[in-house]
């Protein structure tokens, strides 16, 4: 059986008698598990070949016509049998009977012992089947992911003692791409690290001087790919590089300004390094991981370009890898006005290429399962999207009708102001053969909720899609109370629905159903971890539930996604204070000062100053005294931006417990700030009392600094100067306070008068010495 794990799979289609698995009697016995061990092995081999034929028909082309002699049991509805968790196969899937054979074989012939590490070949092909199965469904399905994840555990154990380098690297690549497909980013991170360790190849991007346009005079750093660890690989071996395969080429850009690709000043960098096939698959896996694990923006695209360029300009390599690289480039270029035309033409070329027989099937299938295969209908749908973006609505409409992309059909008719036509077309399709999807789309086109009920009934009350469309109907009308039950039911059937989770979470927030909101956003963040809005909303739900510790951790994840949103930082600041994470609060306040021109939160600063000066324990039980230098730096930064804010200097003075001179100087600045911002401070008793207390503290600190430093010749001038300033300040404060003669402040006036007299005496003595 080991020979059923080769690199070139095309030979298997010729060798394996996969048509035998459709012989009626054997097939019926196989369904109920009543076949001999010899027949089981034969059907397993045949089913592997059936999977390859299915991949050819639906992913790589050209279409393979099944033998007329195949006796398929007529009573079986393969599309219905392959419906999983209410999710139907895409209507463009060809020869679903091949996929169903694989399903029966791989699920029934795998060992039931959970601890078994044998049967590696069967488990590897089962992994490939699961990935192909998921790619044929329009939505992610949780039960498929569960099977995939469990199977990976067995494969990981089996690979611990494996010596076959190529097979081990290939398996790591397929597992990584599977987790990326299911959007499990945390597990993808683990497997991309494991892949690099197993392969022994270090792939990085570096900055090298170069130009992008024809008229650019000054080169600037441009990203380029570097691969280390290729010294032991024989690049002259055609099996290593697939040098015998003719690859699809990238069309010329033909632009007046932009160069075909970056031109580096170092000529050696302009020569594209030939990468072995396995390394090309690793690069492709890195692209897919970065694409789905990072926020979708122009900066992320710039990081992907050097990886993609390295694949697009290889002279040799796997055919399927080049196909996927070209499609990814089409997606990237579709949003740029200078490249969208090439994107359209390139997409047309791919469609024609998949339909033609110019490339042998053996070449197409080589390394196919390491190439993140793209269904043929998705490439055609992308062609339709490009047509729409360029205003070719009618041409796109014809393509969408051919692909049964009814949502896009409705959109095109709306563009053409023929919405009624969309409903007519969908009704005609329902009359031919009703499906859950068609009823849902008819409901969307006519706003008739009875269509959703029919879709739900047709599915046997097991369609996440029917409930999703039903809930979306109410959600769009802000009828959240009615929307939530349907959205929740949809998630119960299939929890891998990102948009539905977001809508459920938002609706629950609007109705203050915090438990439902927390559950929805928590599940969403496991699928899409780089959206700061979802993390922020999850933290809000936790705060409302009284679980501020979890809210604090969640907001940390939100900040990883968006470091520049002041609202998230403000929330993080408040939660950090409430949870006694004082260091995080200081970091948040510092960041808010950078983001907002004149940010100031008196309550937060007073709390932080109090707990740090008292050495109160933080969330981890550590003394807050260790943060004294940090808060002094923060207050200094803040006071530099707003030098007239007396509170900042006053709070900073409270933390100066060892140097009375520094404390006195900060109190002097605090007094100056208060007086300059409120020249009428003595007109109210409360303000007058506060300034009197501040002035008393200033005079006492100045006097203490003078007493401590008068014997030190180096310090004497500074402490003497401060003492003089304090006396003048005290005298001015006394005059202003005495003129108002507030009765409740009389003791403070008397106390300040006494200490000013002491300052005068000390200064007189100092002058006489």
GIUR-V275072 format. One line per field, one symbol per residue. ss: DSSP state (~ for helix, > for strand, _ for the rest). phi: phi as a letter, one per 40 degrees, with the letter a starting at -180 (. if undefined). burial: + if it has 24 or more other ideal C-beta (glycine too) atoms within 12 Angstrom, else -. A space follows every 50 residues. Layout:
BEGIN
ss = ???
phi = ???
burial = ???
END
This chain:
BEGIN
ss = _~~~_____~~~~~~__~~~~~_~~~~~~~~_____~~~~~~~~~~~~~~ ~~~~~~~~~~_________________~~~~__>__>_>______~~~~~ ~~~~~~~~~__________~~~~~~~~~~~~~~~~_>____~~~~~~~~~ ~~~~~~~~~_____~~~~~~~~~~~~~~~~~___~~~~~~~~~~~~~~~_ _>>>>>>>>>>>>______>>>>>>>>>_________~~~~_________ _______>>>>>>>__~~~~______~~~~~~~~~~~~~~~~~____~~~ ~~~~~~~~~~~~______~~~~~~~~~~~~~~~______~~~~~~~~~~~ ~~~~~_____~~~~~__~~~_____~~~~~~~~~~~~~~___~~~~~~~~ ~~~__~~~~~~~~~~___~~~~~~~~~~~~~~___~~~~~~~~~~~__~~ ~~~~~~~~_____~~~~~~~~~~~~~___~~~~~~~~~~~~~~____~~~ ~~~~~~~~~~___~~~~~~~~~~~~~~____~~~~~~~~~~~~~___~~~ ~~~~~~~~~~~____~~~~~~~~~~~~~___~~~~~~~~~~~~~~_____ _~~~~~~~~~~~~~__>_____>~~~~~~~~~~~~~~~~~~____~~~~~ ~~~~_____~~~~~~~~~~~~~~~~~~___~~~_~~~~~~~~~~~~~~~~ ~~~~~~~~~___~~~~~~~~~~~~~~~~~~~~~~~~~~~~__~~~~~~~~ ~~~~~~~~~~~~~~~~~~_
phi = .cccbccccdcccccccccccbcdccccccdbgbbccccccccccccccc cccccccbbbgcccccccccbcdccccccccccbfgcccdccccfccccc dcdcccccccccccccbcfcccccccdcccccdcccbcbcbccccccccc ccdccccccdbcbccccccdcccccdccccdcfccccccccccccccccg bbbbbbcbcabbbcbccbcbdbcacbbbhcccccccccccbfccbcccbc cccfbcbccdacbcccdcccccccbcdccccccccccccccbbbdcaccc ccccdcccccccbccbicccccdccccccdcccccbccbcccdccccccc ccccccbcbdcdccccgcccbfdbdcccccccccccccccgcccccdccc cccgcccccdccccccfbccccccccccccccacbccccccccccbfbcc cccccccccgfabcccccccccdccccgcccccddccccccccaccbccc cccccccccccfcccccccccccccccbcbbccccccccccccccgbccc cccccccccccacbcccccccccccccccgcccccccccccccccbdbca bcccccccccccccgcccccgcccdccdcccccccccccccbcccccdcc cccccccbbccccccccccccccccccacbcccbcccccccccccccccc ccccccccbccccccdccccccccccccccccccccccccfccccdcccc ccccccccccccccccccc
burial = ---+++++++-++--+-++++++--++--++---+---++-+++++++++ ++++++++++++-+-+---+-+-----++--+++++++++++++++++++ ++++++++++--------+++++++++++++++++++++++++++-+++- ++-+++-++------++++++++++++++++++++-++--++-+++-++- +-+-+--+-+-+---------++++-+--+--+-+----+++--+-++-+ +-+-----+-++-+----+--+++++++++++++++++++++++------ +-++++++++++++-+++++++++++++++++++----++++++++++++ +-++----+-+++++++++++++++++++++++++++++---+--++-++ +-+++++++++++--------++-++--++----++++++++++++--+- ++++++-++--++++++++++++++----+--++++++++++++++++++ +++++++++-+-++-++++++++++++++++++++++++++++-+--+-+ +++++++++-++--+-+++++++++++++++++++++++++++-----+- +--++-+++-+++----+-----+--++-+++-+++-++--+-+++++++ ++++++---++++++++++++++++-----++----++++++++++++++ ++++++++++-------+++-+++++++++++++-++--+-+--+--++- +++-++-+++-++--+---
END
